Protein backbone atom coordinates (compact mmCIF):
# COMPACT_ATOMS: atom_id res chain seq x y z
CA UNK A 1 0.00 0.00 0.00
CA UNK A 2 1.26 3.46 -0.92
CA UNK A 3 -0.17 6.74 0.33
CA UNK A 4 0.64 10.14 -1.16
CA UNK A 5 0.48 13.53 0.54
CA UNK A 6 0.60 17.07 -0.79
CA UNK A 7 -1.44 18.33 -3.75
CA UNK A 8 -4.54 16.12 -4.15
CA UNK A 9 -5.00 14.06 -7.31
CA UNK A 10 -8.55 14.46 -8.64
CA UNK A 11 -10.80 12.03 -10.57
CA UNK A 12 -13.77 13.47 -12.52
CA UNK A 13 -15.85 12.76 -15.62
CA UNK A 14 -16.42 9.42 -17.30
CA UNK A 15 -19.95 9.18 -15.94
CA UNK A 16 -19.01 10.21 -12.40
CA UNK A 17 -21.44 12.74 -10.94
CA UNK A 18 -19.01 13.99 -8.29
CA UNK A 19 -15.35 14.85 -7.92
CA UNK A 20 -13.19 12.27 -6.15
CA UNK A 21 -9.88 12.74 -4.36
CA UNK A 22 -7.16 10.11 -4.62
CA UNK A 23 -6.51 8.46 -1.25
CA UNK A 24 -4.26 5.45 -1.82
CA UNK A 25 -3.29 2.60 -4.10
CA UNK A 26 -2.65 -1.03 -3.36
CA UNK A 27 -2.01 -4.27 -5.24
CA UNK A 28 -3.59 -7.73 -5.25
CA UNK A 29 -1.74 -10.78 -6.56
CA UNK A 30 -3.21 -12.67 -8.15
CA UNK A 31 -5.89 -10.28 -9.40
CA UNK A 32 -9.24 -10.18 -7.57
CA UNK A 33 -11.25 -9.89 -10.78
CA UNK A 34 -11.44 -12.00 -13.93
CA UNK A 35 -12.23 -11.26 -17.57
CA UNK A 36 -13.69 -14.13 -19.60
CA UNK A 37 -12.65 -16.48 -16.77
CA UNK A 38 -9.01 -15.39 -16.94
CA UNK A 39 -7.31 -14.15 -13.75
CA UNK A 40 -4.30 -11.94 -14.34
CA UNK A 41 -1.25 -12.15 -12.06
CA UNK A 42 -1.55 -8.58 -10.71
CA UNK A 43 -4.29 -5.99 -10.09
CA UNK A 44 -3.81 -2.38 -9.00
CA UNK A 45 -6.56 -0.52 -7.11
CA UNK A 46 -6.58 3.30 -7.12
CA UNK A 47 -8.90 4.34 -4.27
CA UNK A 48 -10.65 7.74 -4.34
CA UNK A 49 -13.25 9.33 -2.03
CA UNK A 50 -15.97 11.85 -2.83
CA UNK A 51 -14.78 15.38 -2.03
CA UNK A 52 -18.05 16.04 -0.15
CA UNK A 53 -16.63 13.99 2.71
CA UNK A 54 -13.75 14.73 5.05
CA UNK A 55 -12.04 11.35 4.52
CA UNK A 56 -12.41 7.77 3.32
CA UNK A 57 -13.80 6.58 6.66
CA UNK A 58 -16.71 9.00 6.41
CA UNK A 59 -17.23 8.34 2.67
CA UNK A 60 -17.51 4.56 3.16
CA UNK A 61 -21.01 5.01 4.62
CA UNK A 62 -22.38 6.36 1.32
CA UNK A 63 -23.12 4.70 -2.02
CA UNK A 64 -21.31 7.46 -3.93
CA UNK A 65 -18.58 7.86 -1.33
CA UNK A 66 -15.83 5.73 -2.86
CA UNK A 67 -14.57 5.04 -6.38
CA UNK A 68 -11.94 2.37 -7.03
CA UNK A 69 -10.23 2.19 -10.42
CA UNK A 70 -8.87 -1.30 -11.07
CA UNK A 71 -5.99 -1.91 -13.50
CA UNK A 72 -5.16 -5.48 -14.52
CA UNK A 73 -1.62 -6.50 -15.49
CA UNK A 74 -0.84 -9.51 -17.69
mmCIF file of the N, C-alpha and C atoms, coordinates in Angstrom:
data_MODEL
# 
_entry.id   MODEL 
# 
loop_
_atom_site.group_PDB 
_atom_site.id 
_atom_site.type_symbol 
_atom_site.label_atom_id 
_atom_site.label_alt_id 
_atom_site.label_comp_id 
_atom_site.label_asym_id 
_atom_site.label_entity_id 
_atom_site.label_seq_id 
_atom_site.pdbx_PDB_ins_code 
_atom_site.Cartn_x 
_atom_site.Cartn_y 
_atom_site.Cartn_z 
_atom_site.occupancy 
_atom_site.B_iso_or_equiv 
_atom_site.pdbx_formal_charge 
_atom_site.auth_seq_id 
_atom_site.auth_comp_id 
_atom_site.auth_asym_id 
_atom_site.auth_atom_id 
_atom_site.pdbx_PDB_model_num 
ATOM 1   N N  . UNK A 1 1  ? 0.845   -1.173  0.000   1.00 0.00 ? 1  UNK A N  1 
ATOM 2   C CA . UNK A 1 1  ? 0.000   0.000   0.000   1.00 0.00 ? 1  UNK A CA 1 
ATOM 3   C C  . UNK A 1 1  ? 0.887   1.231   0.000   1.00 0.00 ? 1  UNK A C  1 
ATOM 4   N N  . UNK A 1 2  ? 0.512   2.204   -0.825  1.00 0.00 ? 2  UNK A N  1 
ATOM 5   C CA . UNK A 1 2  ? 1.258   3.455   -0.924  1.00 0.00 ? 2  UNK A CA 1 
ATOM 6   C C  . UNK A 1 2  ? 0.280   4.598   -0.704  1.00 0.00 ? 2  UNK A C  1 
ATOM 7   N N  . UNK A 1 3  ? 0.647   5.557   0.130   1.00 0.00 ? 3  UNK A N  1 
ATOM 8   C CA . UNK A 1 3  ? -0.173  6.742   0.330   1.00 0.00 ? 3  UNK A CA 1 
ATOM 9   C C  . UNK A 1 3  ? 0.642   7.975   -0.035  1.00 0.00 ? 3  UNK A C  1 
ATOM 10  N N  . UNK A 1 4  ? -0.009  8.914   -0.729  1.00 0.00 ? 4  UNK A N  1 
ATOM 11  C CA . UNK A 1 4  ? 0.642   10.142  -1.164  1.00 0.00 ? 4  UNK A CA 1 
ATOM 12  C C  . UNK A 1 4  ? 0.114   11.309  -0.347  1.00 0.00 ? 4  UNK A C  1 
ATOM 13  N N  . UNK A 1 5  ? 0.943   12.313  -0.136  1.00 0.00 ? 5  UNK A N  1 
ATOM 14  C CA . UNK A 1 5  ? 0.483   13.525  0.539   1.00 0.00 ? 5  UNK A CA 1 
ATOM 15  C C  . UNK A 1 5  ? 0.924   14.732  -0.277  1.00 0.00 ? 5  UNK A C  1 
ATOM 16  N N  . UNK A 1 6  ? 0.289   15.858  -0.039  1.00 0.00 ? 6  UNK A N  1 
ATOM 17  C CA . UNK A 1 6  ? 0.596   17.067  -0.793  1.00 0.00 ? 6  UNK A CA 1 
ATOM 18  C C  . UNK A 1 6  ? -0.597  17.485  -1.617  1.00 0.00 ? 6  UNK A C  1 
ATOM 19  N N  . UNK A 1 7  ? -0.368  17.886  -2.858  1.00 0.00 ? 7  UNK A N  1 
ATOM 20  C CA . UNK A 1 7  ? -1.440  18.326  -3.747  1.00 0.00 ? 7  UNK A CA 1 
ATOM 21  C C  . UNK A 1 7  ? -2.331  17.132  -4.078  1.00 0.00 ? 7  UNK A C  1 
ATOM 22  N N  . UNK A 1 8  ? -3.665  17.268  -3.883  1.00 0.00 ? 8  UNK A N  1 
ATOM 23  C CA . UNK A 1 8  ? -4.539  16.120  -4.149  1.00 0.00 ? 8  UNK A CA 1 
ATOM 24  C C  . UNK A 1 8  ? -4.643  15.799  -5.636  1.00 0.00 ? 8  UNK A C  1 
ATOM 25  N N  . UNK A 1 9  ? -4.726  14.520  -5.952  1.00 0.00 ? 9  UNK A N  1 
ATOM 26  C CA . UNK A 1 9  ? -4.996  14.058  -7.310  1.00 0.00 ? 9  UNK A CA 1 
ATOM 27  C C  . UNK A 1 9  ? -6.504  13.878  -7.422  1.00 0.00 ? 9  UNK A C  1 
ATOM 28  N N  . UNK A 1 10 ? -7.101  14.385  -8.489  1.00 0.00 ? 10 UNK A N  1 
ATOM 29  C CA . UNK A 1 10 ? -8.552  14.456  -8.637  1.00 0.00 ? 10 UNK A CA 1 
ATOM 30  C C  . UNK A 1 10 ? -9.017  13.538  -9.764  1.00 0.00 ? 10 UNK A C  1 
ATOM 31  N N  . UNK A 1 11 ? -10.167 12.865  -9.552  1.00 0.00 ? 11 UNK A N  1 
ATOM 32  C CA . UNK A 1 11 ? -10.803 12.026  -10.567 1.00 0.00 ? 11 UNK A CA 1 
ATOM 33  C C  . UNK A 1 11 ? -12.187 12.594  -10.844 1.00 0.00 ? 11 UNK A C  1 
ATOM 34  N N  . UNK A 1 12 ? -12.469 12.940  -12.120 1.00 0.00 ? 12 UNK A N  1 
ATOM 35  C CA . UNK A 1 12 ? -13.773 13.472  -12.521 1.00 0.00 ? 12 UNK A CA 1 
ATOM 36  C C  . UNK A 1 12 ? -14.133 12.926  -13.888 1.00 0.00 ? 12 UNK A C  1 
ATOM 37  N N  . UNK A 1 13 ? -15.397 13.132  -14.286 1.00 0.00 ? 13 UNK A N  1 
ATOM 38  C CA . UNK A 1 13 ? -15.846 12.761  -15.625 1.00 0.00 ? 13 UNK A CA 1 
ATOM 39  C C  . UNK A 1 13 ? -16.106 11.280  -15.772 1.00 0.00 ? 13 UNK A C  1 
ATOM 40  N N  . UNK A 1 14 ? -16.215 10.838  -17.019 1.00 0.00 ? 14 UNK A N  1 
ATOM 41  C CA . UNK A 1 14 ? -16.419 9.425   -17.304 1.00 0.00 ? 14 UNK A CA 1 
ATOM 42  C C  . UNK A 1 14 ? -17.671 8.846   -16.680 1.00 0.00 ? 14 UNK A C  1 
ATOM 43  N N  . UNK A 1 15 ? -18.713 9.652   -16.544 1.00 0.00 ? 15 UNK A N  1 
ATOM 44  C CA . UNK A 1 15 ? -19.948 9.179   -15.940 1.00 0.00 ? 15 UNK A CA 1 
ATOM 45  C C  . UNK A 1 15 ? -20.043 9.420   -14.441 1.00 0.00 ? 15 UNK A C  1 
ATOM 46  N N  . UNK A 1 16 ? -18.970 9.902   -13.832 1.00 0.00 ? 16 UNK A N  1 
ATOM 47  C CA . UNK A 1 16 ? -19.007 10.210  -12.398 1.00 0.00 ? 16 UNK A CA 1 
ATOM 48  C C  . UNK A 1 16 ? -19.759 11.520  -12.190 1.00 0.00 ? 16 UNK A C  1 
ATOM 49  N N  . UNK A 1 17 ? -20.654 11.538  -11.210 1.00 0.00 ? 17 UNK A N  1 
ATOM 50  C CA . UNK A 1 17 ? -21.442 12.739  -10.943 1.00 0.00 ? 17 UNK A CA 1 
ATOM 51  C C  . UNK A 1 17 ? -20.781 13.659  -9.926  1.00 0.00 ? 17 UNK A C  1 
ATOM 52  N N  . UNK A 1 18 ? -19.710 13.204  -9.301  1.00 0.00 ? 18 UNK A N  1 
ATOM 53  C CA . UNK A 1 18 ? -19.011 13.995  -8.293  1.00 0.00 ? 18 UNK A CA 1 
ATOM 54  C C  . UNK A 1 18 ? -17.524 14.030  -8.614  1.00 0.00 ? 18 UNK A C  1 
ATOM 55  N N  . UNK A 1 19 ? -16.801 14.799  -7.835  1.00 0.00 ? 19 UNK A N  1 
ATOM 56  C CA . UNK A 1 19 ? -15.348 14.853  -7.918  1.00 0.00 ? 19 UNK A CA 1 
ATOM 57  C C  . UNK A 1 19 ? -14.783 14.000  -6.795  1.00 0.00 ? 19 UNK A C  1 
ATOM 58  N N  . UNK A 1 20 ? -13.771 13.201  -7.116  1.00 0.00 ? 20 UNK A N  1 
ATOM 59  C CA . UNK A 1 20 ? -13.187 12.271  -6.154  1.00 0.00 ? 20 UNK A CA 1 
ATOM 60  C C  . UNK A 1 20 ? -11.710 12.583  -5.962  1.00 0.00 ? 20 UNK A C  1 
ATOM 61  N N  . UNK A 1 21 ? -11.259 12.452  -4.734  1.00 0.00 ? 21 UNK A N  1 
ATOM 62  C CA . UNK A 1 21 ? -9.880  12.742  -4.364  1.00 0.00 ? 21 UNK A CA 1 
ATOM 63  C C  . UNK A 1 21 ? -9.138  11.426  -4.154  1.00 0.00 ? 21 UNK A C  1 
ATOM 64  N N  . UNK A 1 22 ? -7.976  11.315  -4.777  1.00 0.00 ? 22 UNK A N  1 
ATOM 65  C CA . UNK A 1 22 ? -7.158  10.108  -4.623  1.00 0.00 ? 22 UNK A CA 1 
ATOM 66  C C  . UNK A 1 22 ? -6.730  9.963   -3.168  1.00 0.00 ? 22 UNK A C  1 
ATOM 67  N N  . UNK A 1 23 ? -6.896  8.739   -2.630  1.00 0.00 ? 23 UNK A N  1 
ATOM 68  C CA . UNK A 1 23 ? -6.510  8.455   -1.249  1.00 0.00 ? 23 UNK A CA 1 
ATOM 69  C C  . UNK A 1 23 ? -5.294  7.535   -1.174  1.00 0.00 ? 23 UNK A C  1 
ATOM 70  N N  . UNK A 1 24 ? -5.358  6.410   -1.897  1.00 0.00 ? 24 UNK A N  1 
ATOM 71  C CA . UNK A 1 24 ? -4.255  5.451   -1.819  1.00 0.00 ? 24 UNK A CA 1 
ATOM 72  C C  . UNK A 1 24 ? -4.362  4.439   -2.946  1.00 0.00 ? 24 UNK A C  1 
ATOM 73  N N  . UNK A 1 25 ? -3.280  3.693   -3.132  1.00 0.00 ? 25 UNK A N  1 
ATOM 74  C CA . UNK A 1 25 ? -3.289  2.597   -4.102  1.00 0.00 ? 25 UNK A CA 1 
ATOM 75  C C  . UNK A 1 25 ? -2.704  1.371   -3.430  1.00 0.00 ? 25 UNK A C  1 
ATOM 76  N N  . UNK A 1 26 ? -3.184  0.225   -3.885  1.00 0.00 ? 26 UNK A N  1 
ATOM 77  C CA . UNK A 1 26 ? -2.650  -1.029  -3.362  1.00 0.00 ? 26 UNK A CA 1 
ATOM 78  C C  . UNK A 1 26 ? -2.775  -2.096  -4.442  1.00 0.00 ? 26 UNK A C  1 
ATOM 79  N N  . UNK A 1 27 ? -2.066  -3.191  -4.257  1.00 0.00 ? 27 UNK A N  1 
ATOM 80  C CA . UNK A 1 27 ? -2.012  -4.271  -5.238  1.00 0.00 ? 27 UNK A CA 1 
ATOM 81  C C  . UNK A 1 27 ? -2.621  -5.544  -4.669  1.00 0.00 ? 27 UNK A C  1 
ATOM 82  N N  . UNK A 1 28 ? -3.135  -6.374  -5.580  1.00 0.00 ? 28 UNK A N  1 
ATOM 83  C CA . UNK A 1 28 ? -3.585  -7.726  -5.245  1.00 0.00 ? 28 UNK A CA 1 
ATOM 84  C C  . UNK A 1 28 ? -2.884  -8.678  -6.206  1.00 0.00 ? 28 UNK A C  1 
ATOM 85  N N  . UNK A 1 29 ? -2.327  -9.757  -5.702  1.00 0.00 ? 29 UNK A N  1 
ATOM 86  C CA . UNK A 1 29 ? -1.744  -10.781 -6.558  1.00 0.00 ? 29 UNK A CA 1 
ATOM 87  C C  . UNK A 1 29 ? -2.101  -12.143 -6.003  1.00 0.00 ? 29 UNK A C  1 
ATOM 88  N N  . UNK A 1 30 ? -2.718  -12.964 -6.796  1.00 0.00 ? 30 UNK A N  1 
ATOM 89  C CA . UNK A 1 30 ? -3.210  -12.671 -8.150  1.00 0.00 ? 30 UNK A CA 1 
ATOM 90  C C  . UNK A 1 30 ? -4.357  -11.656 -8.099  1.00 0.00 ? 30 UNK A C  1 
ATOM 91  N N  . UNK A 1 31 ? -4.815  -11.263 -9.290  1.00 0.00 ? 31 UNK A N  1 
ATOM 92  C CA . UNK A 1 31 ? -5.893  -10.280 -9.397  1.00 0.00 ? 31 UNK A CA 1 
ATOM 93  C C  . UNK A 1 31 ? -7.154  -10.776 -8.701  1.00 0.00 ? 31 UNK A C  1 
ATOM 94  N N  . UNK A 1 32 ? -7.950  -9.846  -8.183  1.00 0.00 ? 32 UNK A N  1 
ATOM 95  C CA . UNK A 1 32 ? -9.240  -10.185 -7.567  1.00 0.00 ? 32 UNK A CA 1 
ATOM 96  C C  . UNK A 1 32 ? -10.306 -10.463 -8.615  1.00 0.00 ? 32 UNK A C  1 
ATOM 97  N N  . UNK A 1 33 ? -10.211 -9.801  -9.757  1.00 0.00 ? 33 UNK A N  1 
ATOM 98  C CA . UNK A 1 33 ? -11.245 -9.891  -10.778 1.00 0.00 ? 33 UNK A CA 1 
ATOM 99  C C  . UNK A 1 33 ? -10.775 -10.724 -11.969 1.00 0.00 ? 33 UNK A C  1 
ATOM 100 N N  . UNK A 1 34 ? -11.744 -11.224 -12.731 1.00 0.00 ? 34 UNK A N  1 
ATOM 101 C CA . UNK A 1 34 ? -11.442 -12.005 -13.929 1.00 0.00 ? 34 UNK A CA 1 
ATOM 102 C C  . UNK A 1 34 ? -12.141 -11.379 -15.132 1.00 0.00 ? 34 UNK A C  1 
ATOM 103 N N  . UNK A 1 35 ? -11.597 -11.628 -16.309 1.00 0.00 ? 35 UNK A N  1 
ATOM 104 C CA . UNK A 1 35 ? -12.230 -11.264 -17.572 1.00 0.00 ? 35 UNK A CA 1 
ATOM 105 C C  . UNK A 1 35 ? -12.268 -12.525 -18.411 1.00 0.00 ? 35 UNK A C  1 
ATOM 106 N N  . UNK A 1 36 ? -13.486 -12.897 -18.826 1.00 0.00 ? 36 UNK A N  1 
ATOM 107 C CA . UNK A 1 36 ? -13.687 -14.134 -19.596 1.00 0.00 ? 36 UNK A CA 1 
ATOM 108 C C  . UNK A 1 36 ? -13.064 -15.329 -18.884 1.00 0.00 ? 36 UNK A C  1 
ATOM 109 N N  . UNK A 1 37 ? -13.171 -15.355 -17.552 1.00 0.00 ? 37 UNK A N  1 
ATOM 110 C CA . UNK A 1 37 ? -12.655 -16.475 -16.773 1.00 0.00 ? 37 UNK A CA 1 
ATOM 111 C C  . UNK A 1 37 ? -11.154 -16.463 -16.548 1.00 0.00 ? 37 UNK A C  1 
ATOM 112 N N  . UNK A 1 38 ? -10.465 -15.466 -17.080 1.00 0.00 ? 38 UNK A N  1 
ATOM 113 C CA . UNK A 1 38 ? -9.007  -15.394 -16.938 1.00 0.00 ? 38 UNK A CA 1 
ATOM 114 C C  . UNK A 1 38 ? -8.634  -14.474 -15.774 1.00 0.00 ? 38 UNK A C  1 
ATOM 115 N N  . UNK A 1 39 ? -7.792  -14.946 -14.885 1.00 0.00 ? 39 UNK A N  1 
ATOM 116 C CA . UNK A 1 39 ? -7.315  -14.152 -13.754 1.00 0.00 ? 39 UNK A CA 1 
ATOM 117 C C  . UNK A 1 39 ? -5.874  -13.741 -14.023 1.00 0.00 ? 39 UNK A C  1 
ATOM 118 N N  . UNK A 1 40 ? -5.645  -12.452 -14.095 1.00 0.00 ? 40 UNK A N  1 
ATOM 119 C CA . UNK A 1 40 ? -4.297  -11.945 -14.340 1.00 0.00 ? 40 UNK A CA 1 
ATOM 120 C C  . UNK A 1 40 ? -3.451  -12.035 -13.068 1.00 0.00 ? 40 UNK A C  1 
ATOM 121 N N  . UNK A 1 41 ? -2.126  -11.975 -13.215 1.00 0.00 ? 41 UNK A N  1 
ATOM 122 C CA . UNK A 1 41 ? -1.252  -12.148 -12.056 1.00 0.00 ? 41 UNK A CA 1 
ATOM 123 C C  . UNK A 1 41 ? -1.236  -10.961 -11.096 1.00 0.00 ? 41 UNK A C  1 
ATOM 124 N N  . UNK A 1 42 ? -1.658  -9.770  -11.558 1.00 0.00 ? 42 UNK A N  1 
ATOM 125 C CA . UNK A 1 42 ? -1.554  -8.584  -10.707 1.00 0.00 ? 42 UNK A CA 1 
ATOM 126 C C  . UNK A 1 42 ? -2.701  -7.625  -11.003 1.00 0.00 ? 42 UNK A C  1 
ATOM 127 N N  . UNK A 1 43 ? -3.227  -6.997  -9.954  1.00 0.00 ? 43 UNK A N  1 
ATOM 128 C CA . UNK A 1 43 ? -4.285  -5.993  -10.089 1.00 0.00 ? 43 UNK A CA 1 
ATOM 129 C C  . UNK A 1 43 ? -3.954  -4.808  -9.183  1.00 0.00 ? 43 UNK A C  1 
ATOM 130 N N  . UNK A 1 44 ? -4.042  -3.615  -9.738  1.00 0.00 ? 44 UNK A N  1 
ATOM 131 C CA . UNK A 1 44 ? -3.807  -2.375  -9.004  1.00 0.00 ? 44 UNK A CA 1 
ATOM 132 C C  . UNK A 1 44 ? -5.149  -1.719  -8.714  1.00 0.00 ? 44 UNK A C  1 
ATOM 133 N N  . UNK A 1 45 ? -5.369  -1.284  -7.480  1.00 0.00 ? 45 UNK A N  1 
ATOM 134 C CA . UNK A 1 45 ? -6.560  -0.518  -7.110  1.00 0.00 ? 45 UNK A CA 1 
ATOM 135 C C  . UNK A 1 45 ? -6.147  0.905   -6.750  1.00 0.00 ? 45 UNK A C  1 
ATOM 136 N N  . UNK A 1 46 ? -6.770  1.877   -7.410  1.00 0.00 ? 46 UNK A N  1 
ATOM 137 C CA . UNK A 1 46 ? -6.579  3.296   -7.120  1.00 0.00 ? 46 UNK A CA 1 
ATOM 138 C C  . UNK A 1 46 ? -7.847  3.761   -6.400  1.00 0.00 ? 46 UNK A C  1 
ATOM 139 N N  . UNK A 1 47 ? -7.742  4.050   -5.122  1.00 0.00 ? 47 UNK A N  1 
ATOM 140 C CA . UNK A 1 47 ? -8.895  4.340   -4.273  1.00 0.00 ? 47 UNK A CA 1 
ATOM 141 C C  . UNK A 1 47 ? -9.075  5.853   -4.142  1.00 0.00 ? 47 UNK A C  1 
ATOM 142 N N  . UNK A 1 48 ? -10.305 6.318   -4.409  1.00 0.00 ? 48 UNK A N  1 
ATOM 143 C CA . UNK A 1 48 ? -10.654 7.738   -4.336  1.00 0.00 ? 48 UNK A CA 1 
ATOM 144 C C  . UNK A 1 48 ? -11.899 7.903   -3.470  1.00 0.00 ? 48 UNK A C  1 
ATOM 145 N N  . UNK A 1 49 ? -12.024 9.047   -2.792  1.00 0.00 ? 49 UNK A N  1 
ATOM 146 C CA . UNK A 1 49 ? -13.245 9.326   -2.035  1.00 0.00 ? 49 UNK A CA 1 
ATOM 147 C C  . UNK A 1 49 ? -13.875 10.634  -2.514  1.00 0.00 ? 49 UNK A C  1 
ATOM 148 N N  . UNK A 1 50 ? -15.200 10.698  -2.399  1.00 0.00 ? 50 UNK A N  1 
ATOM 149 C CA . UNK A 1 50 ? -15.969 11.855  -2.826  1.00 0.00 ? 50 UNK A CA 1 
ATOM 150 C C  . UNK A 1 50 ? -15.547 13.080  -2.021  1.00 0.00 ? 50 UNK A C  1 
ATOM 151 N N  . UNK A 1 51 ? -15.295 14.187  -2.706  1.00 0.00 ? 51 UNK A N  1 
ATOM 152 C CA . UNK A 1 51 ? -14.778 15.379  -2.030  1.00 0.00 ? 51 UNK A CA 1 
ATOM 153 C C  . UNK A 1 51 ? -15.781 16.000  -1.063  1.00 0.00 ? 51 UNK A C  1 
ATOM 154 N N  . UNK A 1 52 ? -17.045 15.551  -1.104  1.00 0.00 ? 52 UNK A N  1 
ATOM 155 C CA . UNK A 1 52 ? -18.049 16.043  -0.146  1.00 0.00 ? 52 UNK A CA 1 
ATOM 156 C C  . UNK A 1 52 ? -17.735 15.596  1.276   1.00 0.00 ? 52 UNK A C  1 
ATOM 157 N N  . UNK A 1 53 ? -16.908 14.572  1.402   1.00 0.00 ? 53 UNK A N  1 
ATOM 158 C CA . UNK A 1 53 ? -16.627 13.993  2.707   1.00 0.00 ? 53 UNK A CA 1 
ATOM 159 C C  . UNK A 1 53 ? -15.222 14.365  3.170   1.00 0.00 ? 53 UNK A C  1 
ATOM 160 N N  . UNK A 1 54 ? -15.033 14.326  4.471   1.00 0.00 ? 54 UNK A N  1 
ATOM 161 C CA . UNK A 1 54 ? -13.749 14.725  5.054   1.00 0.00 ? 54 UNK A CA 1 
ATOM 162 C C  . UNK A 1 54 ? -12.651 13.709  4.791   1.00 0.00 ? 54 UNK A C  1 
ATOM 163 N N  . UNK A 1 55 ? -13.035 12.414  4.676   1.00 0.00 ? 55 UNK A N  1 
ATOM 164 C CA . UNK A 1 55 ? -12.036 11.354  4.522   1.00 0.00 ? 55 UNK A CA 1 
ATOM 165 C C  . UNK A 1 55 ? -12.702 10.068  4.047   1.00 0.00 ? 55 UNK A C  1 
ATOM 166 N N  . UNK A 1 56 ? -11.910 9.052   3.799   1.00 0.00 ? 56 UNK A N  1 
ATOM 167 C CA . UNK A 1 56 ? -12.415 7.765   3.320   1.00 0.00 ? 56 UNK A CA 1 
ATOM 168 C C  . UNK A 1 56 ? -13.335 7.127   4.353   1.00 0.00 ? 56 UNK A C  1 
ATOM 169 N N  . UNK A 1 57 ? -12.981 7.198   5.612   1.00 0.00 ? 57 UNK A N  1 
ATOM 170 C CA . UNK A 1 57 ? -13.799 6.577   6.661   1.00 0.00 ? 57 UNK A CA 1 
ATOM 171 C C  . UNK A 1 57 ? -15.223 7.114   6.636   1.00 0.00 ? 57 UNK A C  1 
ATOM 172 N N  . UNK A 1 58 ? -15.378 8.401   6.488   1.00 0.00 ? 58 UNK A N  1 
ATOM 173 C CA . UNK A 1 58 ? -16.712 9.002   6.405   1.00 0.00 ? 58 UNK A CA 1 
ATOM 174 C C  . UNK A 1 58 ? -17.398 8.606   5.101   1.00 0.00 ? 58 UNK A C  1 
ATOM 175 N N  . UNK A 1 59 ? -16.666 8.618   3.996   1.00 0.00 ? 59 UNK A N  1 
ATOM 176 C CA . UNK A 1 59 ? -17.226 8.336   2.675   1.00 0.00 ? 59 UNK A CA 1 
ATOM 177 C C  . UNK A 1 59 ? -17.723 6.901   2.539   1.00 0.00 ? 59 UNK A C  1 
ATOM 178 N N  . UNK A 1 60 ? -17.131 5.971   3.267   1.00 0.00 ? 60 UNK A N  1 
ATOM 179 C CA . UNK A 1 60 ? -17.511 4.560   3.159   1.00 0.00 ? 60 UNK A CA 1 
ATOM 180 C C  . UNK A 1 60 ? -18.979 4.302   3.488   1.00 0.00 ? 60 UNK A C  1 
ATOM 181 N N  . UNK A 1 61 ? -19.611 5.188   4.220   1.00 0.00 ? 61 UNK A N  1 
ATOM 182 C CA . UNK A 1 61 ? -21.006 5.005   4.622   1.00 0.00 ? 61 UNK A CA 1 
ATOM 183 C C  . UNK A 1 61 ? -21.994 5.367   3.511   1.00 0.00 ? 61 UNK A C  1 
ATOM 184 N N  . UNK A 1 62 ? -21.500 5.867   2.375   1.00 0.00 ? 62 UNK A N  1 
ATOM 185 C CA . UNK A 1 62 ? -22.378 6.363   1.318   1.00 0.00 ? 62 UNK A CA 1 
ATOM 186 C C  . UNK A 1 62 ? -22.110 5.646   0.003   1.00 0.00 ? 62 UNK A C  1 
ATOM 187 N N  . UNK A 1 63 ? -23.209 5.427   -0.743  1.00 0.00 ? 63 UNK A N  1 
ATOM 188 C CA . UNK A 1 63 ? -23.120 4.698   -2.018  1.00 0.00 ? 63 UNK A CA 1 
ATOM 189 C C  . UNK A 1 63 ? -22.168 5.389   -2.995  1.00 0.00 ? 63 UNK A C  1 
ATOM 190 N N  . UNK A 1 64 ? -22.175 6.715   -3.013  1.00 0.00 ? 64 UNK A N  1 
ATOM 191 C CA . UNK A 1 64 ? -21.308 7.461   -3.931  1.00 0.00 ? 64 UNK A CA 1 
ATOM 192 C C  . UNK A 1 64 ? -20.045 7.969   -3.236  1.00 0.00 ? 64 UNK A C  1 
ATOM 193 N N  . UNK A 1 65 ? -19.698 7.379   -2.115  1.00 0.00 ? 65 UNK A N  1 
ATOM 194 C CA . UNK A 1 65 ? -18.576 7.863   -1.329  1.00 0.00 ? 65 UNK A CA 1 
ATOM 195 C C  . UNK A 1 65 ? -17.206 7.464   -1.844  1.00 0.00 ? 65 UNK A C  1 
ATOM 196 N N  . UNK A 1 66 ? -17.123 6.290   -2.456  1.00 0.00 ? 66 UNK A N  1 
ATOM 197 C CA . UNK A 1 66 ? -15.827 5.730   -2.861  1.00 0.00 ? 66 UNK A CA 1 
ATOM 198 C C  . UNK A 1 66 ? -15.865 5.320   -4.330  1.00 0.00 ? 66 UNK A C  1 
ATOM 199 N N  . UNK A 1 67 ? -14.780 5.568   -5.031  1.00 0.00 ? 67 UNK A N  1 
ATOM 200 C CA . UNK A 1 67 ? -14.572 5.037   -6.381  1.00 0.00 ? 67 UNK A CA 1 
ATOM 201 C C  . UNK A 1 67 ? -13.216 4.347   -6.385  1.00 0.00 ? 67 UNK A C  1 
ATOM 202 N N  . UNK A 1 68 ? -13.195 3.111   -6.897  1.00 0.00 ? 68 UNK A N  1 
ATOM 203 C CA . UNK A 1 68 ? -11.942 2.370   -7.030  1.00 0.00 ? 68 UNK A CA 1 
ATOM 204 C C  . UNK A 1 68 ? -11.733 2.067   -8.508  1.00 0.00 ? 68 UNK A C  1 
ATOM 205 N N  . UNK A 1 69 ? -10.614 2.511   -9.043  1.00 0.00 ? 69 UNK A N  1 
ATOM 206 C CA . UNK A 1 69 ? -10.233 2.193   -10.421 1.00 0.00 ? 69 UNK A CA 1 
ATOM 207 C C  . UNK A 1 69 ? -9.308  0.988   -10.351 1.00 0.00 ? 69 UNK A C  1 
ATOM 208 N N  . UNK A 1 70 ? -9.676  -0.077  -11.059 1.00 0.00 ? 70 UNK A N  1 
ATOM 209 C CA . UNK A 1 70 ? -8.869  -1.298  -11.073 1.00 0.00 ? 70 UNK A CA 1 
ATOM 210 C C  . UNK A 1 70 ? -8.117  -1.392  -12.396 1.00 0.00 ? 70 UNK A C  1 
ATOM 211 N N  . UNK A 1 71 ? -6.840  -1.730  -12.320 1.00 0.00 ? 71 UNK A N  1 
ATOM 212 C CA . UNK A 1 71 ? -5.995  -1.910  -13.500 1.00 0.00 ? 71 UNK A CA 1 
ATOM 213 C C  . UNK A 1 71 ? -5.418  -3.313  -13.425 1.00 0.00 ? 71 UNK A C  1 
ATOM 214 N N  . UNK A 1 72 ? -5.667  -4.111  -14.471 1.00 0.00 ? 72 UNK A N  1 
ATOM 215 C CA . UNK A 1 72 ? -5.158  -5.485  -14.520 1.00 0.00 ? 72 UNK A CA 1 
ATOM 216 C C  . UNK A 1 72 ? -3.856  -5.530  -15.305 1.00 0.00 ? 72 UNK A C  1 
ATOM 217 N N  . UNK A 1 73 ? -2.912  -6.325  -14.833 1.00 0.00 ? 73 UNK A N  1 
ATOM 218 C CA . UNK A 1 73 ? -1.620  -6.498  -15.490 1.00 0.00 ? 73 UNK A CA 1 
ATOM 219 C C  . UNK A 1 73 ? -1.474  -7.943  -15.924 1.00 0.00 ? 73 UNK A C  1 
ATOM 220 N N  . UNK A 1 74 ? -1.057  -8.152  -17.171 1.00 0.00 ? 74 UNK A N  1 
ATOM 221 C CA . UNK A 1 74 ? -0.841  -9.505  -17.687 1.00 0.00 ? 74 UNK A CA 1 
ATOM 222 C C  . UNK A 1 74 ? 0.531   -9.995  -17.325 1.00 0.00 ? 74 UNK A C  1 
# 
